[in-house]
């Protein structure tokens, strides 16, 4: 039975929480309400000293599966350090 | 290496600014590709557009080369700068102009212009 009212952002939230257990900020927003355009914001000490592109790589890696299977059509990423 | 991958590699290495996008600079087909073009235009950058929608294999080969899963992807002198978010953030902070000047020379704007390269017919 299709899970009614399942929030499209929840699976992404779970993946990010696994990848960034120590995140001080972590949010997934369904930007357009269509369930496939997402804004992701992550603040984590894991980003300390990393170039912006490498910070975003970590987020892309955490969401590799939904990116690969088309769950995510468009992804916007905002990363922040925590210092 | 497949022929297509070789052609992608050639574009990445030879073009001053290679933008793998959905559509072309004249006919943009996706929001993030549009965001990248706006940021690059604001910085006065030359743009060589490659439409990944022309052949699904392009995106597959490209992501294997760059390790970046999404489109658009911006390369300056062979180096991946990132996608729309990073290109816009760099533009907003002035860092994009610095990277363009460092890699293409302070007068990069003089050679600015936009063109589209097709990977399907040998360049």
N, CA and C atoms of all chains as a GROMACS GRO file, in nm:
protein
  618
    1UNK      N    1   0.087  -0.116   0.000
    1UNK     CA    2   0.000   0.000   0.000
    1UNK      C    3   0.092   0.123   0.000
    2UNK      N    4   0.067   0.215  -0.090
    2UNK     CA    5   0.152   0.336  -0.095
    2UNK      C    6   0.137   0.409   0.038
    3UNK      N    7   0.248   0.458   0.091
    3UNK     CA    8   0.236   0.523   0.222
    3UNK      C    9   0.174   0.661   0.199
    4UNK      N   10   0.055   0.674   0.244
    4UNK     CA   11  -0.016   0.802   0.220
    4UNK      C   12   0.044   0.910   0.309
    5UNK      N   13   0.056   1.028   0.256
    5UNK     CA   14   0.103   1.140   0.338
    5UNK      C   15   0.248   1.126   0.378
    6UNK      N   16   0.322   1.034   0.308
    6UNK     CA   17   0.464   1.021   0.344
    6UNK      C   18   0.534   1.149   0.300
    7UNK      N   19   0.609   1.206   0.390
    7UNK     CA   20   0.674   1.333   0.356
    7UNK      C   21   0.792   1.303   0.263
    8UNK      N   22   0.797   1.361   0.143
    8UNK     CA   23   0.905   1.331   0.048
    8UNK      C   24   1.043   1.366   0.103
    9UNK      N   25   1.045   1.458   0.200
    9UNK     CA   26   1.178   1.502   0.249
    9UNK      C   27   1.235   1.403   0.352
   10UNK      N   28   1.147   1.319   0.410
   10UNK     CA   29   1.194   1.235   0.521
   10UNK      C   30   1.309   1.142   0.482
   11UNK      N   31   1.298   1.070   0.369
   11UNK     CA   32   1.409   0.980   0.334
   11UNK      C   33   1.540   1.055   0.317
   12UNK      N   34   1.532   1.177   0.263
   12UNK     CA   35   1.656   1.255   0.244
   12UNK      C   36   1.710   1.300   0.379
   13UNK      N   37   1.617   1.340   0.465
   13UNK     CA   38   1.656   1.382   0.601
   13UNK      C   39   1.731   1.268   0.669
   14UNK      N   40   1.678   1.145   0.657
   14UNK     CA   41   1.743   1.031   0.724
   14UNK      C   42   1.884   1.008   0.670
   15UNK      N   43   1.896   1.013   0.537
   15UNK     CA   44   2.028   0.990   0.477
   15UNK      C   45   2.129   1.094   0.525
   16UNK      N   46   2.084   1.218   0.534
   16UNK     CA   47   2.175   1.326   0.576
   16UNK      C   48   2.210   1.313   0.724
   17UNK      N   49   2.112   1.271   0.803
   17UNK     CA   50   2.140   1.256   0.947
   17UNK      C   51   2.242   1.146   0.970
   18UNK      N   52   2.236   1.041   0.885
   18UNK     CA   53   2.337   0.934   0.896
   18UNK      C   54   2.475   0.986   0.856
   19UNK      N   55   2.478   1.067   0.750
   19UNK     CA   56   2.606   1.114   0.697
   19UNK      C   57   2.665   1.225   0.784
   20UNK      N   58   2.577   1.302   0.848
   20UNK     CA   59   2.622   1.415   0.930
   20UNK      C   60   2.560   1.406   1.070
   21UNK      N   61   2.599   1.302   1.147
   21UNK     CA   62   2.537   1.283   1.278
   21UNK      C   63   2.559   1.401   1.373
   22UNK      N   64   2.667   1.476   1.347
   22UNK     CA   65   2.701   1.587   1.438
   22UNK      C   66   2.659   1.722   1.380
   23UNK      N   67   2.568   1.718   1.284
   23UNK     CA   68   2.528   1.846   1.222
   23UNK      C   69   2.461   1.937   1.324
   24UNK      N   70   2.496   2.065   1.318
   24UNK     CA   71   2.432   2.160   1.411
   24UNK      C   72   2.309   2.222   1.342
   25UNK      N   73   2.303   2.202   1.210
   25UNK     CA   74   2.184   2.247   1.137
   25UNK      C   75   2.166   2.150   1.022
   26UNK      N   76   2.044   2.106   1.001
   26UNK     CA   77   2.022   2.010   0.893
   26UNK      C   78   1.876   2.021   0.850
   27UNK      N   79   1.852   2.068   0.727
   27UNK     CA   80   1.712   2.080   0.686
   27UNK      C   81   1.696   2.040   0.540
   28UNK      N   82   1.583   1.981   0.510
   28UNK     CA   83   1.549   1.944   0.372
   28UNK      C   84   1.415   2.008   0.342
   29UNK      N   85   1.413   2.086   0.236
   29UNK     CA   86   1.288   2.156   0.203
   29UNK      C   87   1.243   2.116   0.063
   30UNK      N   88   1.115   2.080   0.051
   30UNK     CA   89   1.059   2.050  -0.081
   30UNK      C   90   1.027   2.185  -0.144
   31UNK      N   91   1.117   2.233  -0.229
   31UNK     CA   92   1.111   2.370  -0.276
   31UNK      C   93   0.985   2.403  -0.356
   32UNK      N   94   0.936   2.308  -0.434
   32UNK     CA   95   0.825   2.345  -0.524
   32UNK      C   96   0.696   2.269  -0.489
   33UNK      N   97   0.704   2.184  -0.385
   33UNK     CA   98   0.584   2.109  -0.349
   33UNK      C   99   0.558   1.990  -0.438
   34UNK      N  100   0.648   1.970  -0.537
   34UNK     CA  101   0.626   1.859  -0.630
   34UNK      C  102   0.698   1.732  -0.588
   35UNK      N  103   0.769   1.741  -0.475
   35UNK     CA  104   0.832   1.620  -0.423
   35UNK      C  105   0.960   1.582  -0.493
   36UNK      N  106   1.017   1.672  -0.576
   36UNK     CA  107   1.144   1.632  -0.641
   36UNK      C  108   1.241   1.749  -0.663
   37UNK      N  109   1.205   1.868  -0.615
   37UNK     CA  110   1.298   1.982  -0.618
   37UNK      C  111   1.328   2.018  -0.474
   38UNK      N  112   1.452   1.992  -0.431
   38UNK     CA  113   1.482   2.007  -0.288
   38UNK      C  114   1.588   2.112  -0.260
   39UNK      N  115   1.571   2.182  -0.147
   39UNK     CA  116   1.677   2.269  -0.093
   39UNK      C  117   1.727   2.201   0.033
   40UNK      N  118   1.861   2.176   0.036
   40UNK     CA  119   1.920   2.109   0.152
   40UNK      C  120   2.019   2.205   0.218
   41UNK      N  121   2.009   2.218   0.349
   41UNK     CA  122   2.102   2.304   0.424
   41UNK      C  123   2.167   2.220   0.534
   42UNK      N  124   2.300   2.220   0.537
   42UNK     CA  125   2.372   2.140   0.638
   42UNK      C  126   2.485   2.224   0.698
   43UNK      N  127   2.487   2.226   0.831
   43UNK     CA  128   2.602   2.288   0.900
   43UNK      C  129   2.666   2.175   0.980
   44UNK      N  130   2.795   2.150   0.954
   44UNK     CA  131   2.858   2.036   1.022
   44UNK      C  132   3.008   2.062   1.038
   45UNK      N  133   3.065   2.016   1.149
   45UNK     CA  134   3.210   2.030   1.166
   45UNK      C  135   3.288   1.951   1.061
   46UNK      N  136   3.220   1.859   0.993
   46UNK     CA  137   3.289   1.781   0.888
   46UNK      C  138   3.337   1.871   0.775
   47UNK      N  139   3.276   1.990   0.763
   47UNK     CA  140   3.313   2.079   0.652
   47UNK      C  141   3.436   2.163   0.685
   48UNK      N  142   3.477   2.161   0.810
   48UNK     CA  143   3.588   2.249   0.852
   48UNK      C  144   3.708   2.228   0.762
   49UNK      N  145   3.760   2.338   0.706
   49UNK     CA  146   3.882   2.332   0.626
   49UNK      C  147   3.861   2.279   0.485
   50UNK      N  148   3.737   2.244   0.450
   50UNK     CA  149   3.713   2.190   0.315
   50UNK      C  150   3.673   2.302   0.219
   51UNK      N  151   3.721   2.292   0.096
   51UNK     CA  152   3.675   2.386  -0.007
   51UNK      C  153   3.526   2.365  -0.028
   52UNK      N  154   3.459   2.471  -0.074
   52UNK     CA  155   3.313   2.465  -0.092
   52UNK      C  156   3.273   2.344  -0.175
   53UNK      N  157   3.348   2.319  -0.284
   53UNK     CA  158   3.310   2.209  -0.373
   53UNK      C  159   3.321   2.075  -0.302
   54UNK      N  160   3.419   2.062  -0.211
   54UNK     CA  161   3.434   1.936  -0.139
   54UNK      C  162   3.324   1.921  -0.033
   55UNK      N  163   3.279   2.031   0.022
   55UNK     CA  164   3.166   2.025   0.116
   55UNK      C  165   3.042   1.973   0.040
   56UNK      N  166   3.021   2.030  -0.077
   56UNK     CA  167   2.904   1.987  -0.155
   56UNK      C  168   2.917   1.842  -0.201
   57UNK      N  169   3.042   1.799  -0.229
   57UNK     CA  170   3.061   1.659  -0.268
   57UNK      C  171   3.011   1.566  -0.157
   58UNK      N  172   3.039   1.603  -0.030
   58UNK     CA  173   2.995   1.517   0.081
   58UNK      C  174   2.843   1.506   0.083
   59UNK      N  175   2.776   1.616   0.054
   59UNK     CA  176   2.629   1.613   0.053
   59UNK      C  177   2.580   1.529  -0.065
   60UNK      N  178   2.642   1.549  -0.182
   60UNK     CA  179   2.605   1.469  -0.300
   60UNK      C  180   2.623   1.320  -0.272
   61UNK      N  181   2.733   1.287  -0.203
   61UNK     CA  182   2.760   1.144  -0.174
   61UNK      C  183   2.653   1.089  -0.081
   62UNK      N  184   2.613   1.169   0.018
   62UNK     CA  185   2.511   1.122   0.114
   62UNK      C  186   2.379   1.097   0.041
   63UNK      N  187   2.353   1.176  -0.066
   63UNK     CA  188   2.225   1.164  -0.137
   63UNK      C  189   2.243   1.094  -0.272
   64UNK      N  190   2.350   1.014  -0.284
   64UNK     CA  191   2.382   0.951  -0.413
   64UNK      C  192   2.265   0.867  -0.465
   65UNK      N  193   2.203   0.792  -0.376
   65UNK     CA  194   2.096   0.702  -0.421
   65UNK      C  195   1.975   0.778  -0.477
   66UNK      N  196   1.916   0.870  -0.400
   66UNK     CA  197   1.801   0.944  -0.454
   66UNK      C  198   1.839   1.031  -0.574
   67UNK      N  199   1.965   1.070  -0.584
   67UNK     CA  200   2.008   1.145  -0.703
   67UNK      C  201   2.012   1.051  -0.823
   68UNK      N  202   2.061   0.927  -0.797
   68UNK     CA  203   2.075   0.831  -0.908
   68UNK      C  204   1.938   0.782  -0.955
   69UNK      N  205   1.846   0.758  -0.861
   69UNK     CA  206   1.720   0.694  -0.904
   69UNK      C  207   1.614   0.797  -0.944
   70UNK      N  208   1.652   0.926  -0.946
   70UNK     CA  209   1.559   1.026  -0.998
   70UNK      C  210   1.462   1.081  -0.895
   71UNK      N  211   1.471   1.030  -0.767
   71UNK     CA  212   1.384   1.087  -0.662
   71UNK      C  213   1.409   1.237  -0.654
   72UNK      N  214   1.538   1.273  -0.666
   72UNK     CA  215   1.572   1.416  -0.666
   72UNK      C  216   1.586   1.460  -0.812
   73UNK      N  217   1.500   1.554  -0.855
   73UNK     CA  218   1.514   1.606  -0.991
   73UNK      C  219   1.607   1.726  -0.989
   74UNK      N  220   1.589   1.812  -0.886
   74UNK     CA  221   1.677   1.928  -0.874
   74UNK      C  222   1.716   1.944  -0.728
   75UNK      N  223   1.847   1.962  -0.706
   75UNK     CA  224   1.896   1.974  -0.568
   75UNK      C  225   1.970   2.105  -0.552
   76UNK      N  226   1.932   2.178  -0.449
   76UNK     CA  227   2.010   2.299  -0.414
   76UNK      C  228   2.073   2.275  -0.279
   77UNK      N  229   2.200   2.306  -0.269
   77UNK     CA  230   2.275   2.276  -0.146
   77UNK      C  231   2.329   2.405  -0.085
   78UNK      N  232   2.314   2.414   0.048
   78UNK     CA  233   2.378   2.523   0.122
   78UNK      C  234   2.456   2.456   0.235
   79UNK      N  235   2.587   2.477   0.238
   79UNK     CA  236   2.664   2.418   0.347
   79UNK      C  237   2.724   2.530   0.433
   80UNK      N  238   2.741   2.500   0.560
   80UNK     CA  239   2.801   2.599   0.652
   80UNK      C  240   2.894   2.524   0.746
   81UNK      N  241   3.001   2.592   0.783
   81UNK     CA  242   3.086   2.534   0.888
   81UNK      C  243   3.017   2.560   1.020
   82UNK      N  244   3.082   2.519   1.128
   82UNK     CA  245   3.016   2.542   1.258
   82UNK      C  246   3.105   2.625   1.350
   83UNK      N  247   3.220   2.669   1.290
   83UNK     CA  248   3.308   2.745   1.383
   83UNK      C  249   3.249   2.885   1.406
   84UNK      N  250   3.924   0.421  -2.352
   84UNK     CA  251   3.828   0.529  -2.324
   84UNK      C  252   3.734   0.536  -2.444
   85UNK      N  253   3.601   0.550  -2.411
   85UNK     CA  254   3.506   0.558  -2.522
   85UNK      C  255   3.530   0.689  -2.599
   86UNK      N  256   3.487   0.688  -2.725
   86UNK     CA  257   3.508   0.807  -2.807
   86UNK      C  258   3.434   0.926  -2.748
   87UNK      N  259   3.314   0.899  -2.698
   87UNK     CA  260   3.236   1.010  -2.640
   87UNK      C  261   3.309   1.068  -2.520
   88UNK      N  262   3.363   0.977  -2.435
   88UNK     CA  263   3.434   1.028  -2.316
   88UNK      C  264   3.554   1.110  -2.356
   89UNK      N  265   3.621   1.067  -2.465
   89UNK     CA  266   3.737   1.142  -2.513
   89UNK      C  267   3.694   1.282  -2.559
   90UNK      N  268   3.582   1.288  -2.628
   90UNK     CA  269   3.536   1.420  -2.676
   90UNK      C  270   3.498   1.509  -2.558
   91UNK      N  271   3.437   1.448  -2.455
   91UNK     CA  272   3.402   1.527  -2.336
   91UNK      C  273   3.530   1.579  -2.272
   92UNK      N  274   3.627   1.491  -2.259
   92UNK     CA  275   3.755   1.529  -2.197
   92UNK      C  276   3.820   1.642  -2.276
   93UNK      N  277   3.812   1.633  -2.409
   93UNK     CA  278   3.873   1.738  -2.493
   93UNK      C  279   3.808   1.874  -2.465
   94UNK      N  280   3.673   1.874  -2.457
   94UNK     CA  281   3.603   2.000  -2.433
   94UNK      C  282   3.646   2.057  -2.297
   95UNK      N  283   3.651   1.967  -2.197
   95UNK     CA  284   3.688   2.012  -2.061
   95UNK      C  285   3.826   2.075  -2.062
   96UNK      N  286   3.919   2.012  -2.134
   96UNK     CA  287   4.057   2.060  -2.129
   96UNK      C  288   4.081   2.178  -2.222
   97UNK      N  289   4.010   2.183  -2.336
   97UNK     CA  290   4.043   2.287  -2.436
   97UNK      C  291   3.964   2.416  -2.416
   98UNK      N  292   3.842   2.406  -2.368
   98UNK     CA  293   3.760   2.528  -2.359
   98UNK      C  294   3.797   2.608  -2.233
   99UNK      N  295   3.803   2.740  -2.246
   99UNK     CA  296   3.834   2.820  -2.126
   99UNK      C  297   3.731   2.796  -2.016
  100UNK      N  298   3.601   2.806  -2.056
  100UNK     CA  299   3.494   2.778  -1.958
  100UNK      C  300   3.394   2.683  -2.025
  101UNK      N  301   3.391   2.560  -1.981
  101UNK     CA  302   3.299   2.460  -2.039
  101UNK      C  303   3.179   2.443  -1.945
  102UNK      N  304   3.060   2.458  -1.999
  102UNK     CA  305   2.939   2.446  -1.917
  102UNK      C  306   2.855   2.331  -1.972
  103UNK      N  307   2.854   2.221  -1.899
  103UNK     CA  308   2.769   2.107  -1.937
  103UNK      C  309   2.632   2.134  -1.874
  104UNK      N  310   2.532   2.151  -1.960
  104UNK     CA  311   2.404   2.203  -1.912
  104UNK      C  312   2.288   2.135  -1.982
  105UNK      N  313   2.168   2.168  -1.934
  105UNK     CA  314   2.048   2.119  -2.003
  105UNK      C  315   2.002   2.230  -2.096
  106UNK      N  316   2.014   2.204  -2.228
  106UNK     CA  317   1.984   2.306  -2.327
  106UNK      C  318   2.112   2.373  -2.372
  107UNK      N  319   2.100   2.492  -2.429
  107UNK     CA  320   2.218   2.567  -2.476
  107UNK      C  321   2.208   2.709  -2.420
  108UNK      N  322   2.320   2.786  -2.428
  108UNK     CA  323   2.311   2.923  -2.378
  108UNK      C  324   2.194   3.000  -2.439
  109UNK      N  325   2.160   2.970  -2.565
  109UNK     CA  326   2.050   3.042  -2.629
  109UNK      C  327   1.915   2.984  -2.585
  110UNK      N  328   1.910   2.855  -2.560
  110UNK     CA  329   1.781   2.792  -2.522
  110UNK      C  330   1.802   2.708  -2.396
  111UNK      N  331   1.801   2.777  -2.281
  111UNK     CA  332   1.823   2.707  -2.154
  111UNK      C  333   1.697   2.627  -2.119
  112UNK      N  334   1.717   2.506  -2.069
  112UNK     CA  335   1.603   2.418  -2.043
  112UNK      C  336   1.584   2.386  -1.894
  113UNK      N  337   1.663   2.450  -1.808
  113UNK     CA  338   1.648   2.410  -1.666
  113UNK      C  339   1.696   2.523  -1.577
  114UNK      N  340   1.631   2.535  -1.462
  114UNK     CA  341   1.658   2.646  -1.370
  114UNK      C  342   1.802   2.656  -1.328
  115UNK      N  343   1.861   2.542  -1.291
  115UNK     CA  344   1.998   2.548  -1.241
  115UNK      C  345   2.096   2.583  -1.353
  116UNK      N  346   2.067   2.536  -1.474
  116UNK     CA  347   2.155   2.573  -1.587
  116UNK      C  348   2.144   2.723  -1.612
  117UNK      N  349   2.024   2.778  -1.595
  117UNK     CA  350   2.005   2.922  -1.613
  117UNK      C  351   2.082   3.000  -1.507
  118UNK      N  352   2.079   2.947  -1.381
  118UNK     CA  353   2.149   3.017  -1.272
  118UNK      C  354   2.299   3.025  -1.302
  119UNK      N  355   2.353   2.916  -1.356
  119UNK     CA  356   2.498   2.914  -1.387
  119UNK      C  357   2.530   3.017  -1.493
  120UNK      N  358   2.446   3.021  -1.599
  120UNK     CA  359   2.473   3.116  -1.709
  120UNK      C  360   2.467   3.260  -1.660
  121UNK      N  361   2.368   3.289  -1.575
  121UNK     CA  362   2.356   3.426  -1.524
  121UNK      C  363   2.482   3.464  -1.446
  122UNK      N  364   2.529   3.372  -1.362
  122UNK     CA  365   2.648   3.403  -1.280
  122UNK      C  366   2.769   3.425  -1.369
  123UNK      N  367   2.784   3.339  -1.470
  123UNK     CA  368   2.900   3.351  -1.560
  123UNK      C  369   2.891   3.478  -1.644
  124UNK      N  370   2.770   3.510  -1.690
  124UNK     CA  371   2.754   3.634  -1.770
  124UNK      C  372   2.785   3.756  -1.687
  125UNK      N  373   2.738   3.753  -1.561
  125UNK     CA  374   2.764   3.866  -1.471
  125UNK      C  375   2.916   3.888  -1.456
  126UNK      N  376   2.990   3.778  -1.456
  126UNK     CA  377   3.135   3.788  -1.440
  126UNK      C  378   3.203   3.812  -1.575
  127UNK      N  379   3.121   3.818  -1.681
  127UNK     CA  380   3.177   3.846  -1.814
  127UNK      C  381   3.258   3.731  -1.871
  128UNK      N  382   3.225   3.609  -1.827
  128UNK     CA  383   3.307   3.493  -1.866
  128UNK      C  384   3.272   3.446  -2.007
  129UNK      N  385   3.370   3.394  -2.082
  129UNK     CA  386   3.339   3.324  -2.207
  129UNK      C  387   3.267   3.195  -2.170
  130UNK      N  388   3.174   3.150  -2.252
  130UNK     CA  389   3.100   3.026  -2.220
  130UNK      C  390   3.097   2.935  -2.342
  131UNK      N  391   3.138   2.810  -2.319
  131UNK     CA  392   3.119   2.708  -2.422
  131UNK      C  393   3.017   2.610  -2.367
  132UNK      N  394   2.897   2.610  -2.424
  132UNK     CA  395   2.789   2.526  -2.372
  132UNK      C  396   2.787   2.390  -2.439
  133UNK      N  397   2.760   2.286  -2.360
  133UNK     CA  398   2.740   2.151  -2.414
  133UNK      C  399   2.605   2.103  -2.362
  134UNK      N  400   2.514   2.070  -2.452
  134UNK     CA  401   2.380   2.026  -2.411
  134UNK      C  402   2.382   1.878  -2.378
  135UNK      N  403   2.367   1.846  -2.251
  135UNK     CA  404   2.373   1.704  -2.210
  135UNK      C  405   2.246   1.630  -2.252
  136UNK      N  406   2.141   1.706  -2.287
  136UNK     CA  407   2.016   1.641  -2.327
  136UNK      C  408   2.027   1.581  -2.468
  137UNK      N  409   2.133   1.620  -2.542
  137UNK     CA  410   2.148   1.570  -2.679
  137UNK      C  411   2.165   1.418  -2.680
  138UNK      N  412   2.225   1.365  -2.571
  138UNK     CA  413   2.249   1.219  -2.566
  138UNK      C  414   2.264   1.180  -2.419
  139UNK      N  415   2.176   1.089  -2.370
  139UNK     CA  416   2.182   1.052  -2.227
  139UNK      C  417   2.319   1.000  -2.184
  140UNK      N  418   2.395   0.948  -2.281
  140UNK     CA  419   2.526   0.890  -2.244
  140UNK      C  420   2.622   1.001  -2.198
  141UNK      N  421   2.598   1.123  -2.245
  141UNK     CA  422   2.689   1.234  -2.208
  141UNK      C  423   2.693   1.251  -2.057
  142UNK      N  424   2.575   1.257  -1.997
  142UNK     CA  425   2.569   1.281  -1.852
  142UNK      C  426   2.637   1.168  -1.776
  143UNK      N  427   2.616   1.045  -1.825
  143UNK     CA  428   2.675   0.928  -1.760
  143UNK      C  429   2.828   0.936  -1.764
  144UNK      N  430   2.881   0.959  -1.884
  144UNK     CA  431   3.028   0.965  -1.899
  144UNK      C  432   3.084   1.084  -1.820
  145UNK      N  433   3.014   1.195  -1.827
  145UNK     CA  434   3.063   1.317  -1.760
  145UNK      C  435   3.073   1.295  -1.610
  146UNK      N  436   2.969   1.236  -1.551
  146UNK     CA  437   2.971   1.217  -1.406
  146UNK      C  438   3.081   1.120  -1.364
  147UNK      N  439   3.114   1.026  -1.455
  147UNK     CA  440   3.224   0.934  -1.423
  147UNK      C  441   3.358   1.008  -1.427
  148UNK      N  442   3.368   1.106  -1.516
  148UNK     CA  443   3.492   1.184  -1.524
  148UNK      C  444   3.505   1.276  -1.403
  149UNK      N  445   3.393   1.346  -1.371
  149UNK     CA  446   3.403   1.454  -1.272
  149UNK      C  447   3.369   1.409  -1.130
  150UNK      N  448   3.296   1.298  -1.121
  150UNK     CA  449   3.252   1.254  -0.989
  150UNK      C  450   3.143   1.344  -0.933
  151UNK      N  451   3.085   1.425  -1.023
  151UNK     CA  452   2.978   1.517  -0.978
  151UNK      C  453   2.848   1.465  -1.040
  152UNK      N  454   2.747   1.438  -0.958
  152UNK     CA  455   2.630   1.366  -1.009
  152UNK      C  456   2.528   1.451  -1.081
  153UNK      N  457   2.533   1.584  -1.063
  153UNK     CA  458   2.421   1.663  -1.115
  153UNK      C  459   2.464   1.751  -1.232
  154UNK      N  460   2.366   1.806  -1.300
  154UNK     CA  461   2.386   1.901  -1.409
  154UNK      C  462   2.325   2.032  -1.364
  155UNK      N  463   2.385   2.147  -1.389
  155UNK     CA  464   2.501   2.175  -1.474
  155UNK      C  465   2.634   2.149  -1.402
  156UNK      N  466   2.740   2.144  -1.483
  156UNK     CA  467   2.875   2.136  -1.431
  156UNK      C  468   2.960   2.238  -1.505
  157UNK      N  469   3.035   2.317  -1.427
  157UNK     CA  470   3.117   2.423  -1.486
  157UNK      C  471   3.264   2.389  -1.466
  158UNK      N  472   3.340   2.393  -1.575
  158UNK     CA  473   3.485   2.371  -1.570
  158UNK      C  474   3.555   2.497  -1.619
  159UNK      N  475   3.657   2.539  -1.548
  159UNK     CA  476   3.740   2.651  -1.595
  159UNK      C  477   3.881   2.597  -1.616
  160UNK      N  478   3.926   2.602  -1.741
  160UNK     CA  479   4.061   2.550  -1.775
  160UNK      C  480   4.077   2.407  -1.724
  161UNK      N  481   3.974   2.326  -1.746
  161UNK     CA  482   3.987   2.185  -1.711
  161UNK      C  483   3.954   2.150  -1.568
  162UNK      N  484   3.929   2.251  -1.482
  162UNK     CA  485   3.903   2.221  -1.341
  162UNK      C  486   3.757   2.241  -1.307
  163UNK      N  487   3.698   2.141  -1.241
  163UNK     CA  488   3.557   2.153  -1.203
  163UNK      C  489   3.541   2.261  -1.096
  164UNK      N  490   3.456   2.360  -1.128
  164UNK     CA  491   3.426   2.466  -1.031
  164UNK      C  492   3.308   2.423  -0.945
  165UNK      N  493   3.213   2.356  -1.010
  165UNK     CA  494   3.096   2.306  -0.937
  165UNK      C  495   2.971   2.320  -1.021
  166UNK      N  496   2.856   2.318  -0.951
  166UNK     CA  497   2.729   2.335  -1.021
  166UNK      C  498   2.674   2.474  -0.997
  167UNK      N  499   2.542   2.484  -0.998
  167UNK     CA  500   2.479   2.616  -0.989
  167UNK      C  501   2.502   2.682  -0.853
  168UNK      N  502   2.486   2.604  -0.746
  168UNK     CA  503   2.500   2.665  -0.613
  168UNK      C  504   2.638   2.726  -0.594
  169UNK      N  505   2.741   2.647  -0.626
  169UNK     CA  506   2.876   2.696  -0.601
  169UNK      C  507   2.909   2.812  -0.696
  170UNK      N  508   2.874   2.797  -0.824
  170UNK     CA  509   2.905   2.905  -0.918
  170UNK      C  510   2.841   3.035  -0.874
  171UNK      N  511   2.716   3.026  -0.825
  171UNK     CA  512   2.647   3.148  -0.779
  171UNK      C  513   2.712   3.203  -0.654
  172UNK      N  514   2.749   3.114  -0.560
  172UNK     CA  515   2.812   3.163  -0.436
  172UNK      C  516   2.944   3.230  -0.467
  173UNK      N  517   3.022   3.169  -0.558
  173UNK     CA  518   3.151   3.229  -0.596
  173UNK      C  519   3.128   3.365  -0.663
  174UNK      N  520   3.024   3.373  -0.746
  174UNK     CA  521   2.996   3.501  -0.815
  174UNK      C  522   2.958   3.606  -0.711
  175UNK      N  523   2.874   3.566  -0.614
  175UNK     CA  524   2.827   3.662  -0.514
  175UNK      C  525   2.944   3.715  -0.430
  176UNK      N  526   3.043   3.630  -0.406
  176UNK     CA  527   3.153   3.673  -0.317
  176UNK      C  528   3.266   3.738  -0.398
  177UNK      N  529   3.254   3.740  -0.531
  177UNK     CA  530   3.362   3.797  -0.613
  177UNK      C  531   3.471   3.695  -0.642
  178UNK      N  532   3.460   3.579  -0.581
  178UNK     CA  533   3.563   3.475  -0.599
  178UNK      C  534   3.563   3.422  -0.742
  179UNK      N  535   3.447   3.422  -0.809
  179UNK     CA  536   3.441   3.370  -0.946
  179UNK      C  537   3.528   3.455  -1.038
  180UNK      N  538   3.518   3.586  -1.021
  180UNK     CA  539   3.600   3.675  -1.104
  180UNK      C  540   3.748   3.648  -1.080
  181UNK      N  541   3.782   3.627  -0.951
  181UNK     CA  542   3.924   3.602  -0.917
  181UNK      C  543   3.972   3.474  -0.984
  182UNK      N  544   3.888   3.370  -0.978
  182UNK     CA  545   3.929   3.241  -1.038
  182UNK      C  546   3.944   3.257  -1.189
  183UNK      N  547   3.851   3.330  -1.253
  183UNK     CA  548   3.857   3.351  -1.398
  183UNK      C  549   3.983   3.430  -1.436
  184UNK      N  550   4.013   3.532  -1.358
  184UNK     CA  551   4.133   3.612  -1.387
  184UNK      C  552   4.259   3.530  -1.368
  185UNK      N  553   4.257   3.448  -1.261
  185UNK     CA  554   4.377   3.368  -1.232
  185UNK      C  555   4.401   3.266  -1.342
  186UNK      N  556   4.290   3.202  -1.387
  186UNK     CA  557   4.309   3.091  -1.482
  186UNK      C  558   4.309   3.135  -1.628
  187UNK      N  559   4.234   3.243  -1.659
  187UNK     CA  560   4.222   3.285  -1.798
  187UNK      C  561   4.297   3.414  -1.828
  188UNK      N  562   4.346   3.476  -1.721
  188UNK     CA  563   4.417   3.603  -1.744
  188UNK      C  564   4.327   3.721  -1.713
  189UNK      N  565   4.384   3.834  -1.669
  189UNK     CA  566   4.303   3.948  -1.626
  189UNK      C  567   4.214   4.004  -1.737
  190UNK      N  568   4.251   3.978  -1.865
  190UNK     CA  569   4.169   4.037  -1.974
  190UNK      C  570   4.074   3.934  -2.034
  191UNK      N  571   4.031   3.836  -1.951
  191UNK     CA  572   3.948   3.727  -2.005
  191UNK      C  573   3.819   3.780  -2.067
  192UNK      N  574   3.774   3.897  -2.017
  192UNK     CA  575   3.645   3.948  -2.068
  192UNK      C  576   3.654   3.982  -2.217
  193UNK      N  577   3.774   4.017  -2.261
  193UNK     CA  578   3.787   4.062  -2.402
  193UNK      C  579   3.756   3.948  -2.498
  194UNK      N  580   3.784   3.823  -2.452
  194UNK     CA  581   3.755   3.711  -2.544
  194UNK      C  582   3.620   3.648  -2.511
  195UNK      N  583   3.542   3.719  -2.429
  195UNK     CA  584   3.414   3.659  -2.386
  195UNK      C  585   3.321   3.644  -2.505
  196UNK      N  586   3.238   3.546  -2.499
  196UNK     CA  587   3.140   3.519  -2.604
  196UNK      C  588   3.080   3.384  -2.569
  197UNK      N  589   2.972   3.354  -2.633
  197UNK     CA  590   2.907   3.226  -2.600
  197UNK      C  591   2.894   3.141  -2.724
  198UNK      N  592   2.928   3.014  -2.710
  198UNK     CA  593   2.907   2.925  -2.825
  198UNK      C  594   2.865   2.789  -2.773
  199UNK      N  595   2.814   2.708  -2.863
  199UNK     CA  596   2.769   2.574  -2.824
  199UNK      C  597   2.850   2.472  -2.901
  200UNK      N  598   2.891   2.367  -2.832
  200UNK     CA  599   2.969   2.261  -2.897
  200UNK      C  600   2.885   2.134  -2.893
  201UNK      N  601   2.877   2.066  -3.007
  201UNK     CA  602   2.805   1.938  -3.006
  201UNK      C  603   2.905   1.825  -2.996
  202UNK      N  604   2.878   1.730  -2.909
  202UNK     CA  605   2.970   1.617  -2.892
  202UNK      C  606   2.939   1.506  -2.991
  203UNK      N  607   2.825   1.523  -3.062
  203UNK     CA  608   2.782   1.411  -3.145
  203UNK      C  609   2.860   1.409  -3.276
  204UNK      N  610   2.890   1.529  -3.327
  204UNK     CA  611   2.973   1.528  -3.450
  204UNK      C  612   3.115   1.564  -3.406
  205UNK      N  613   3.216   1.494  -3.455
  205UNK     CA  614   3.353   1.526  -3.410
  205UNK      C  615   3.379   1.675  -3.420
  206UNK      N  616   3.429   1.734  -3.311
  206UNK     CA  617   3.450   1.880  -3.307
  206UNK      C  618   3.555   1.920  -3.410
   0.00000   0.00000   0.00000
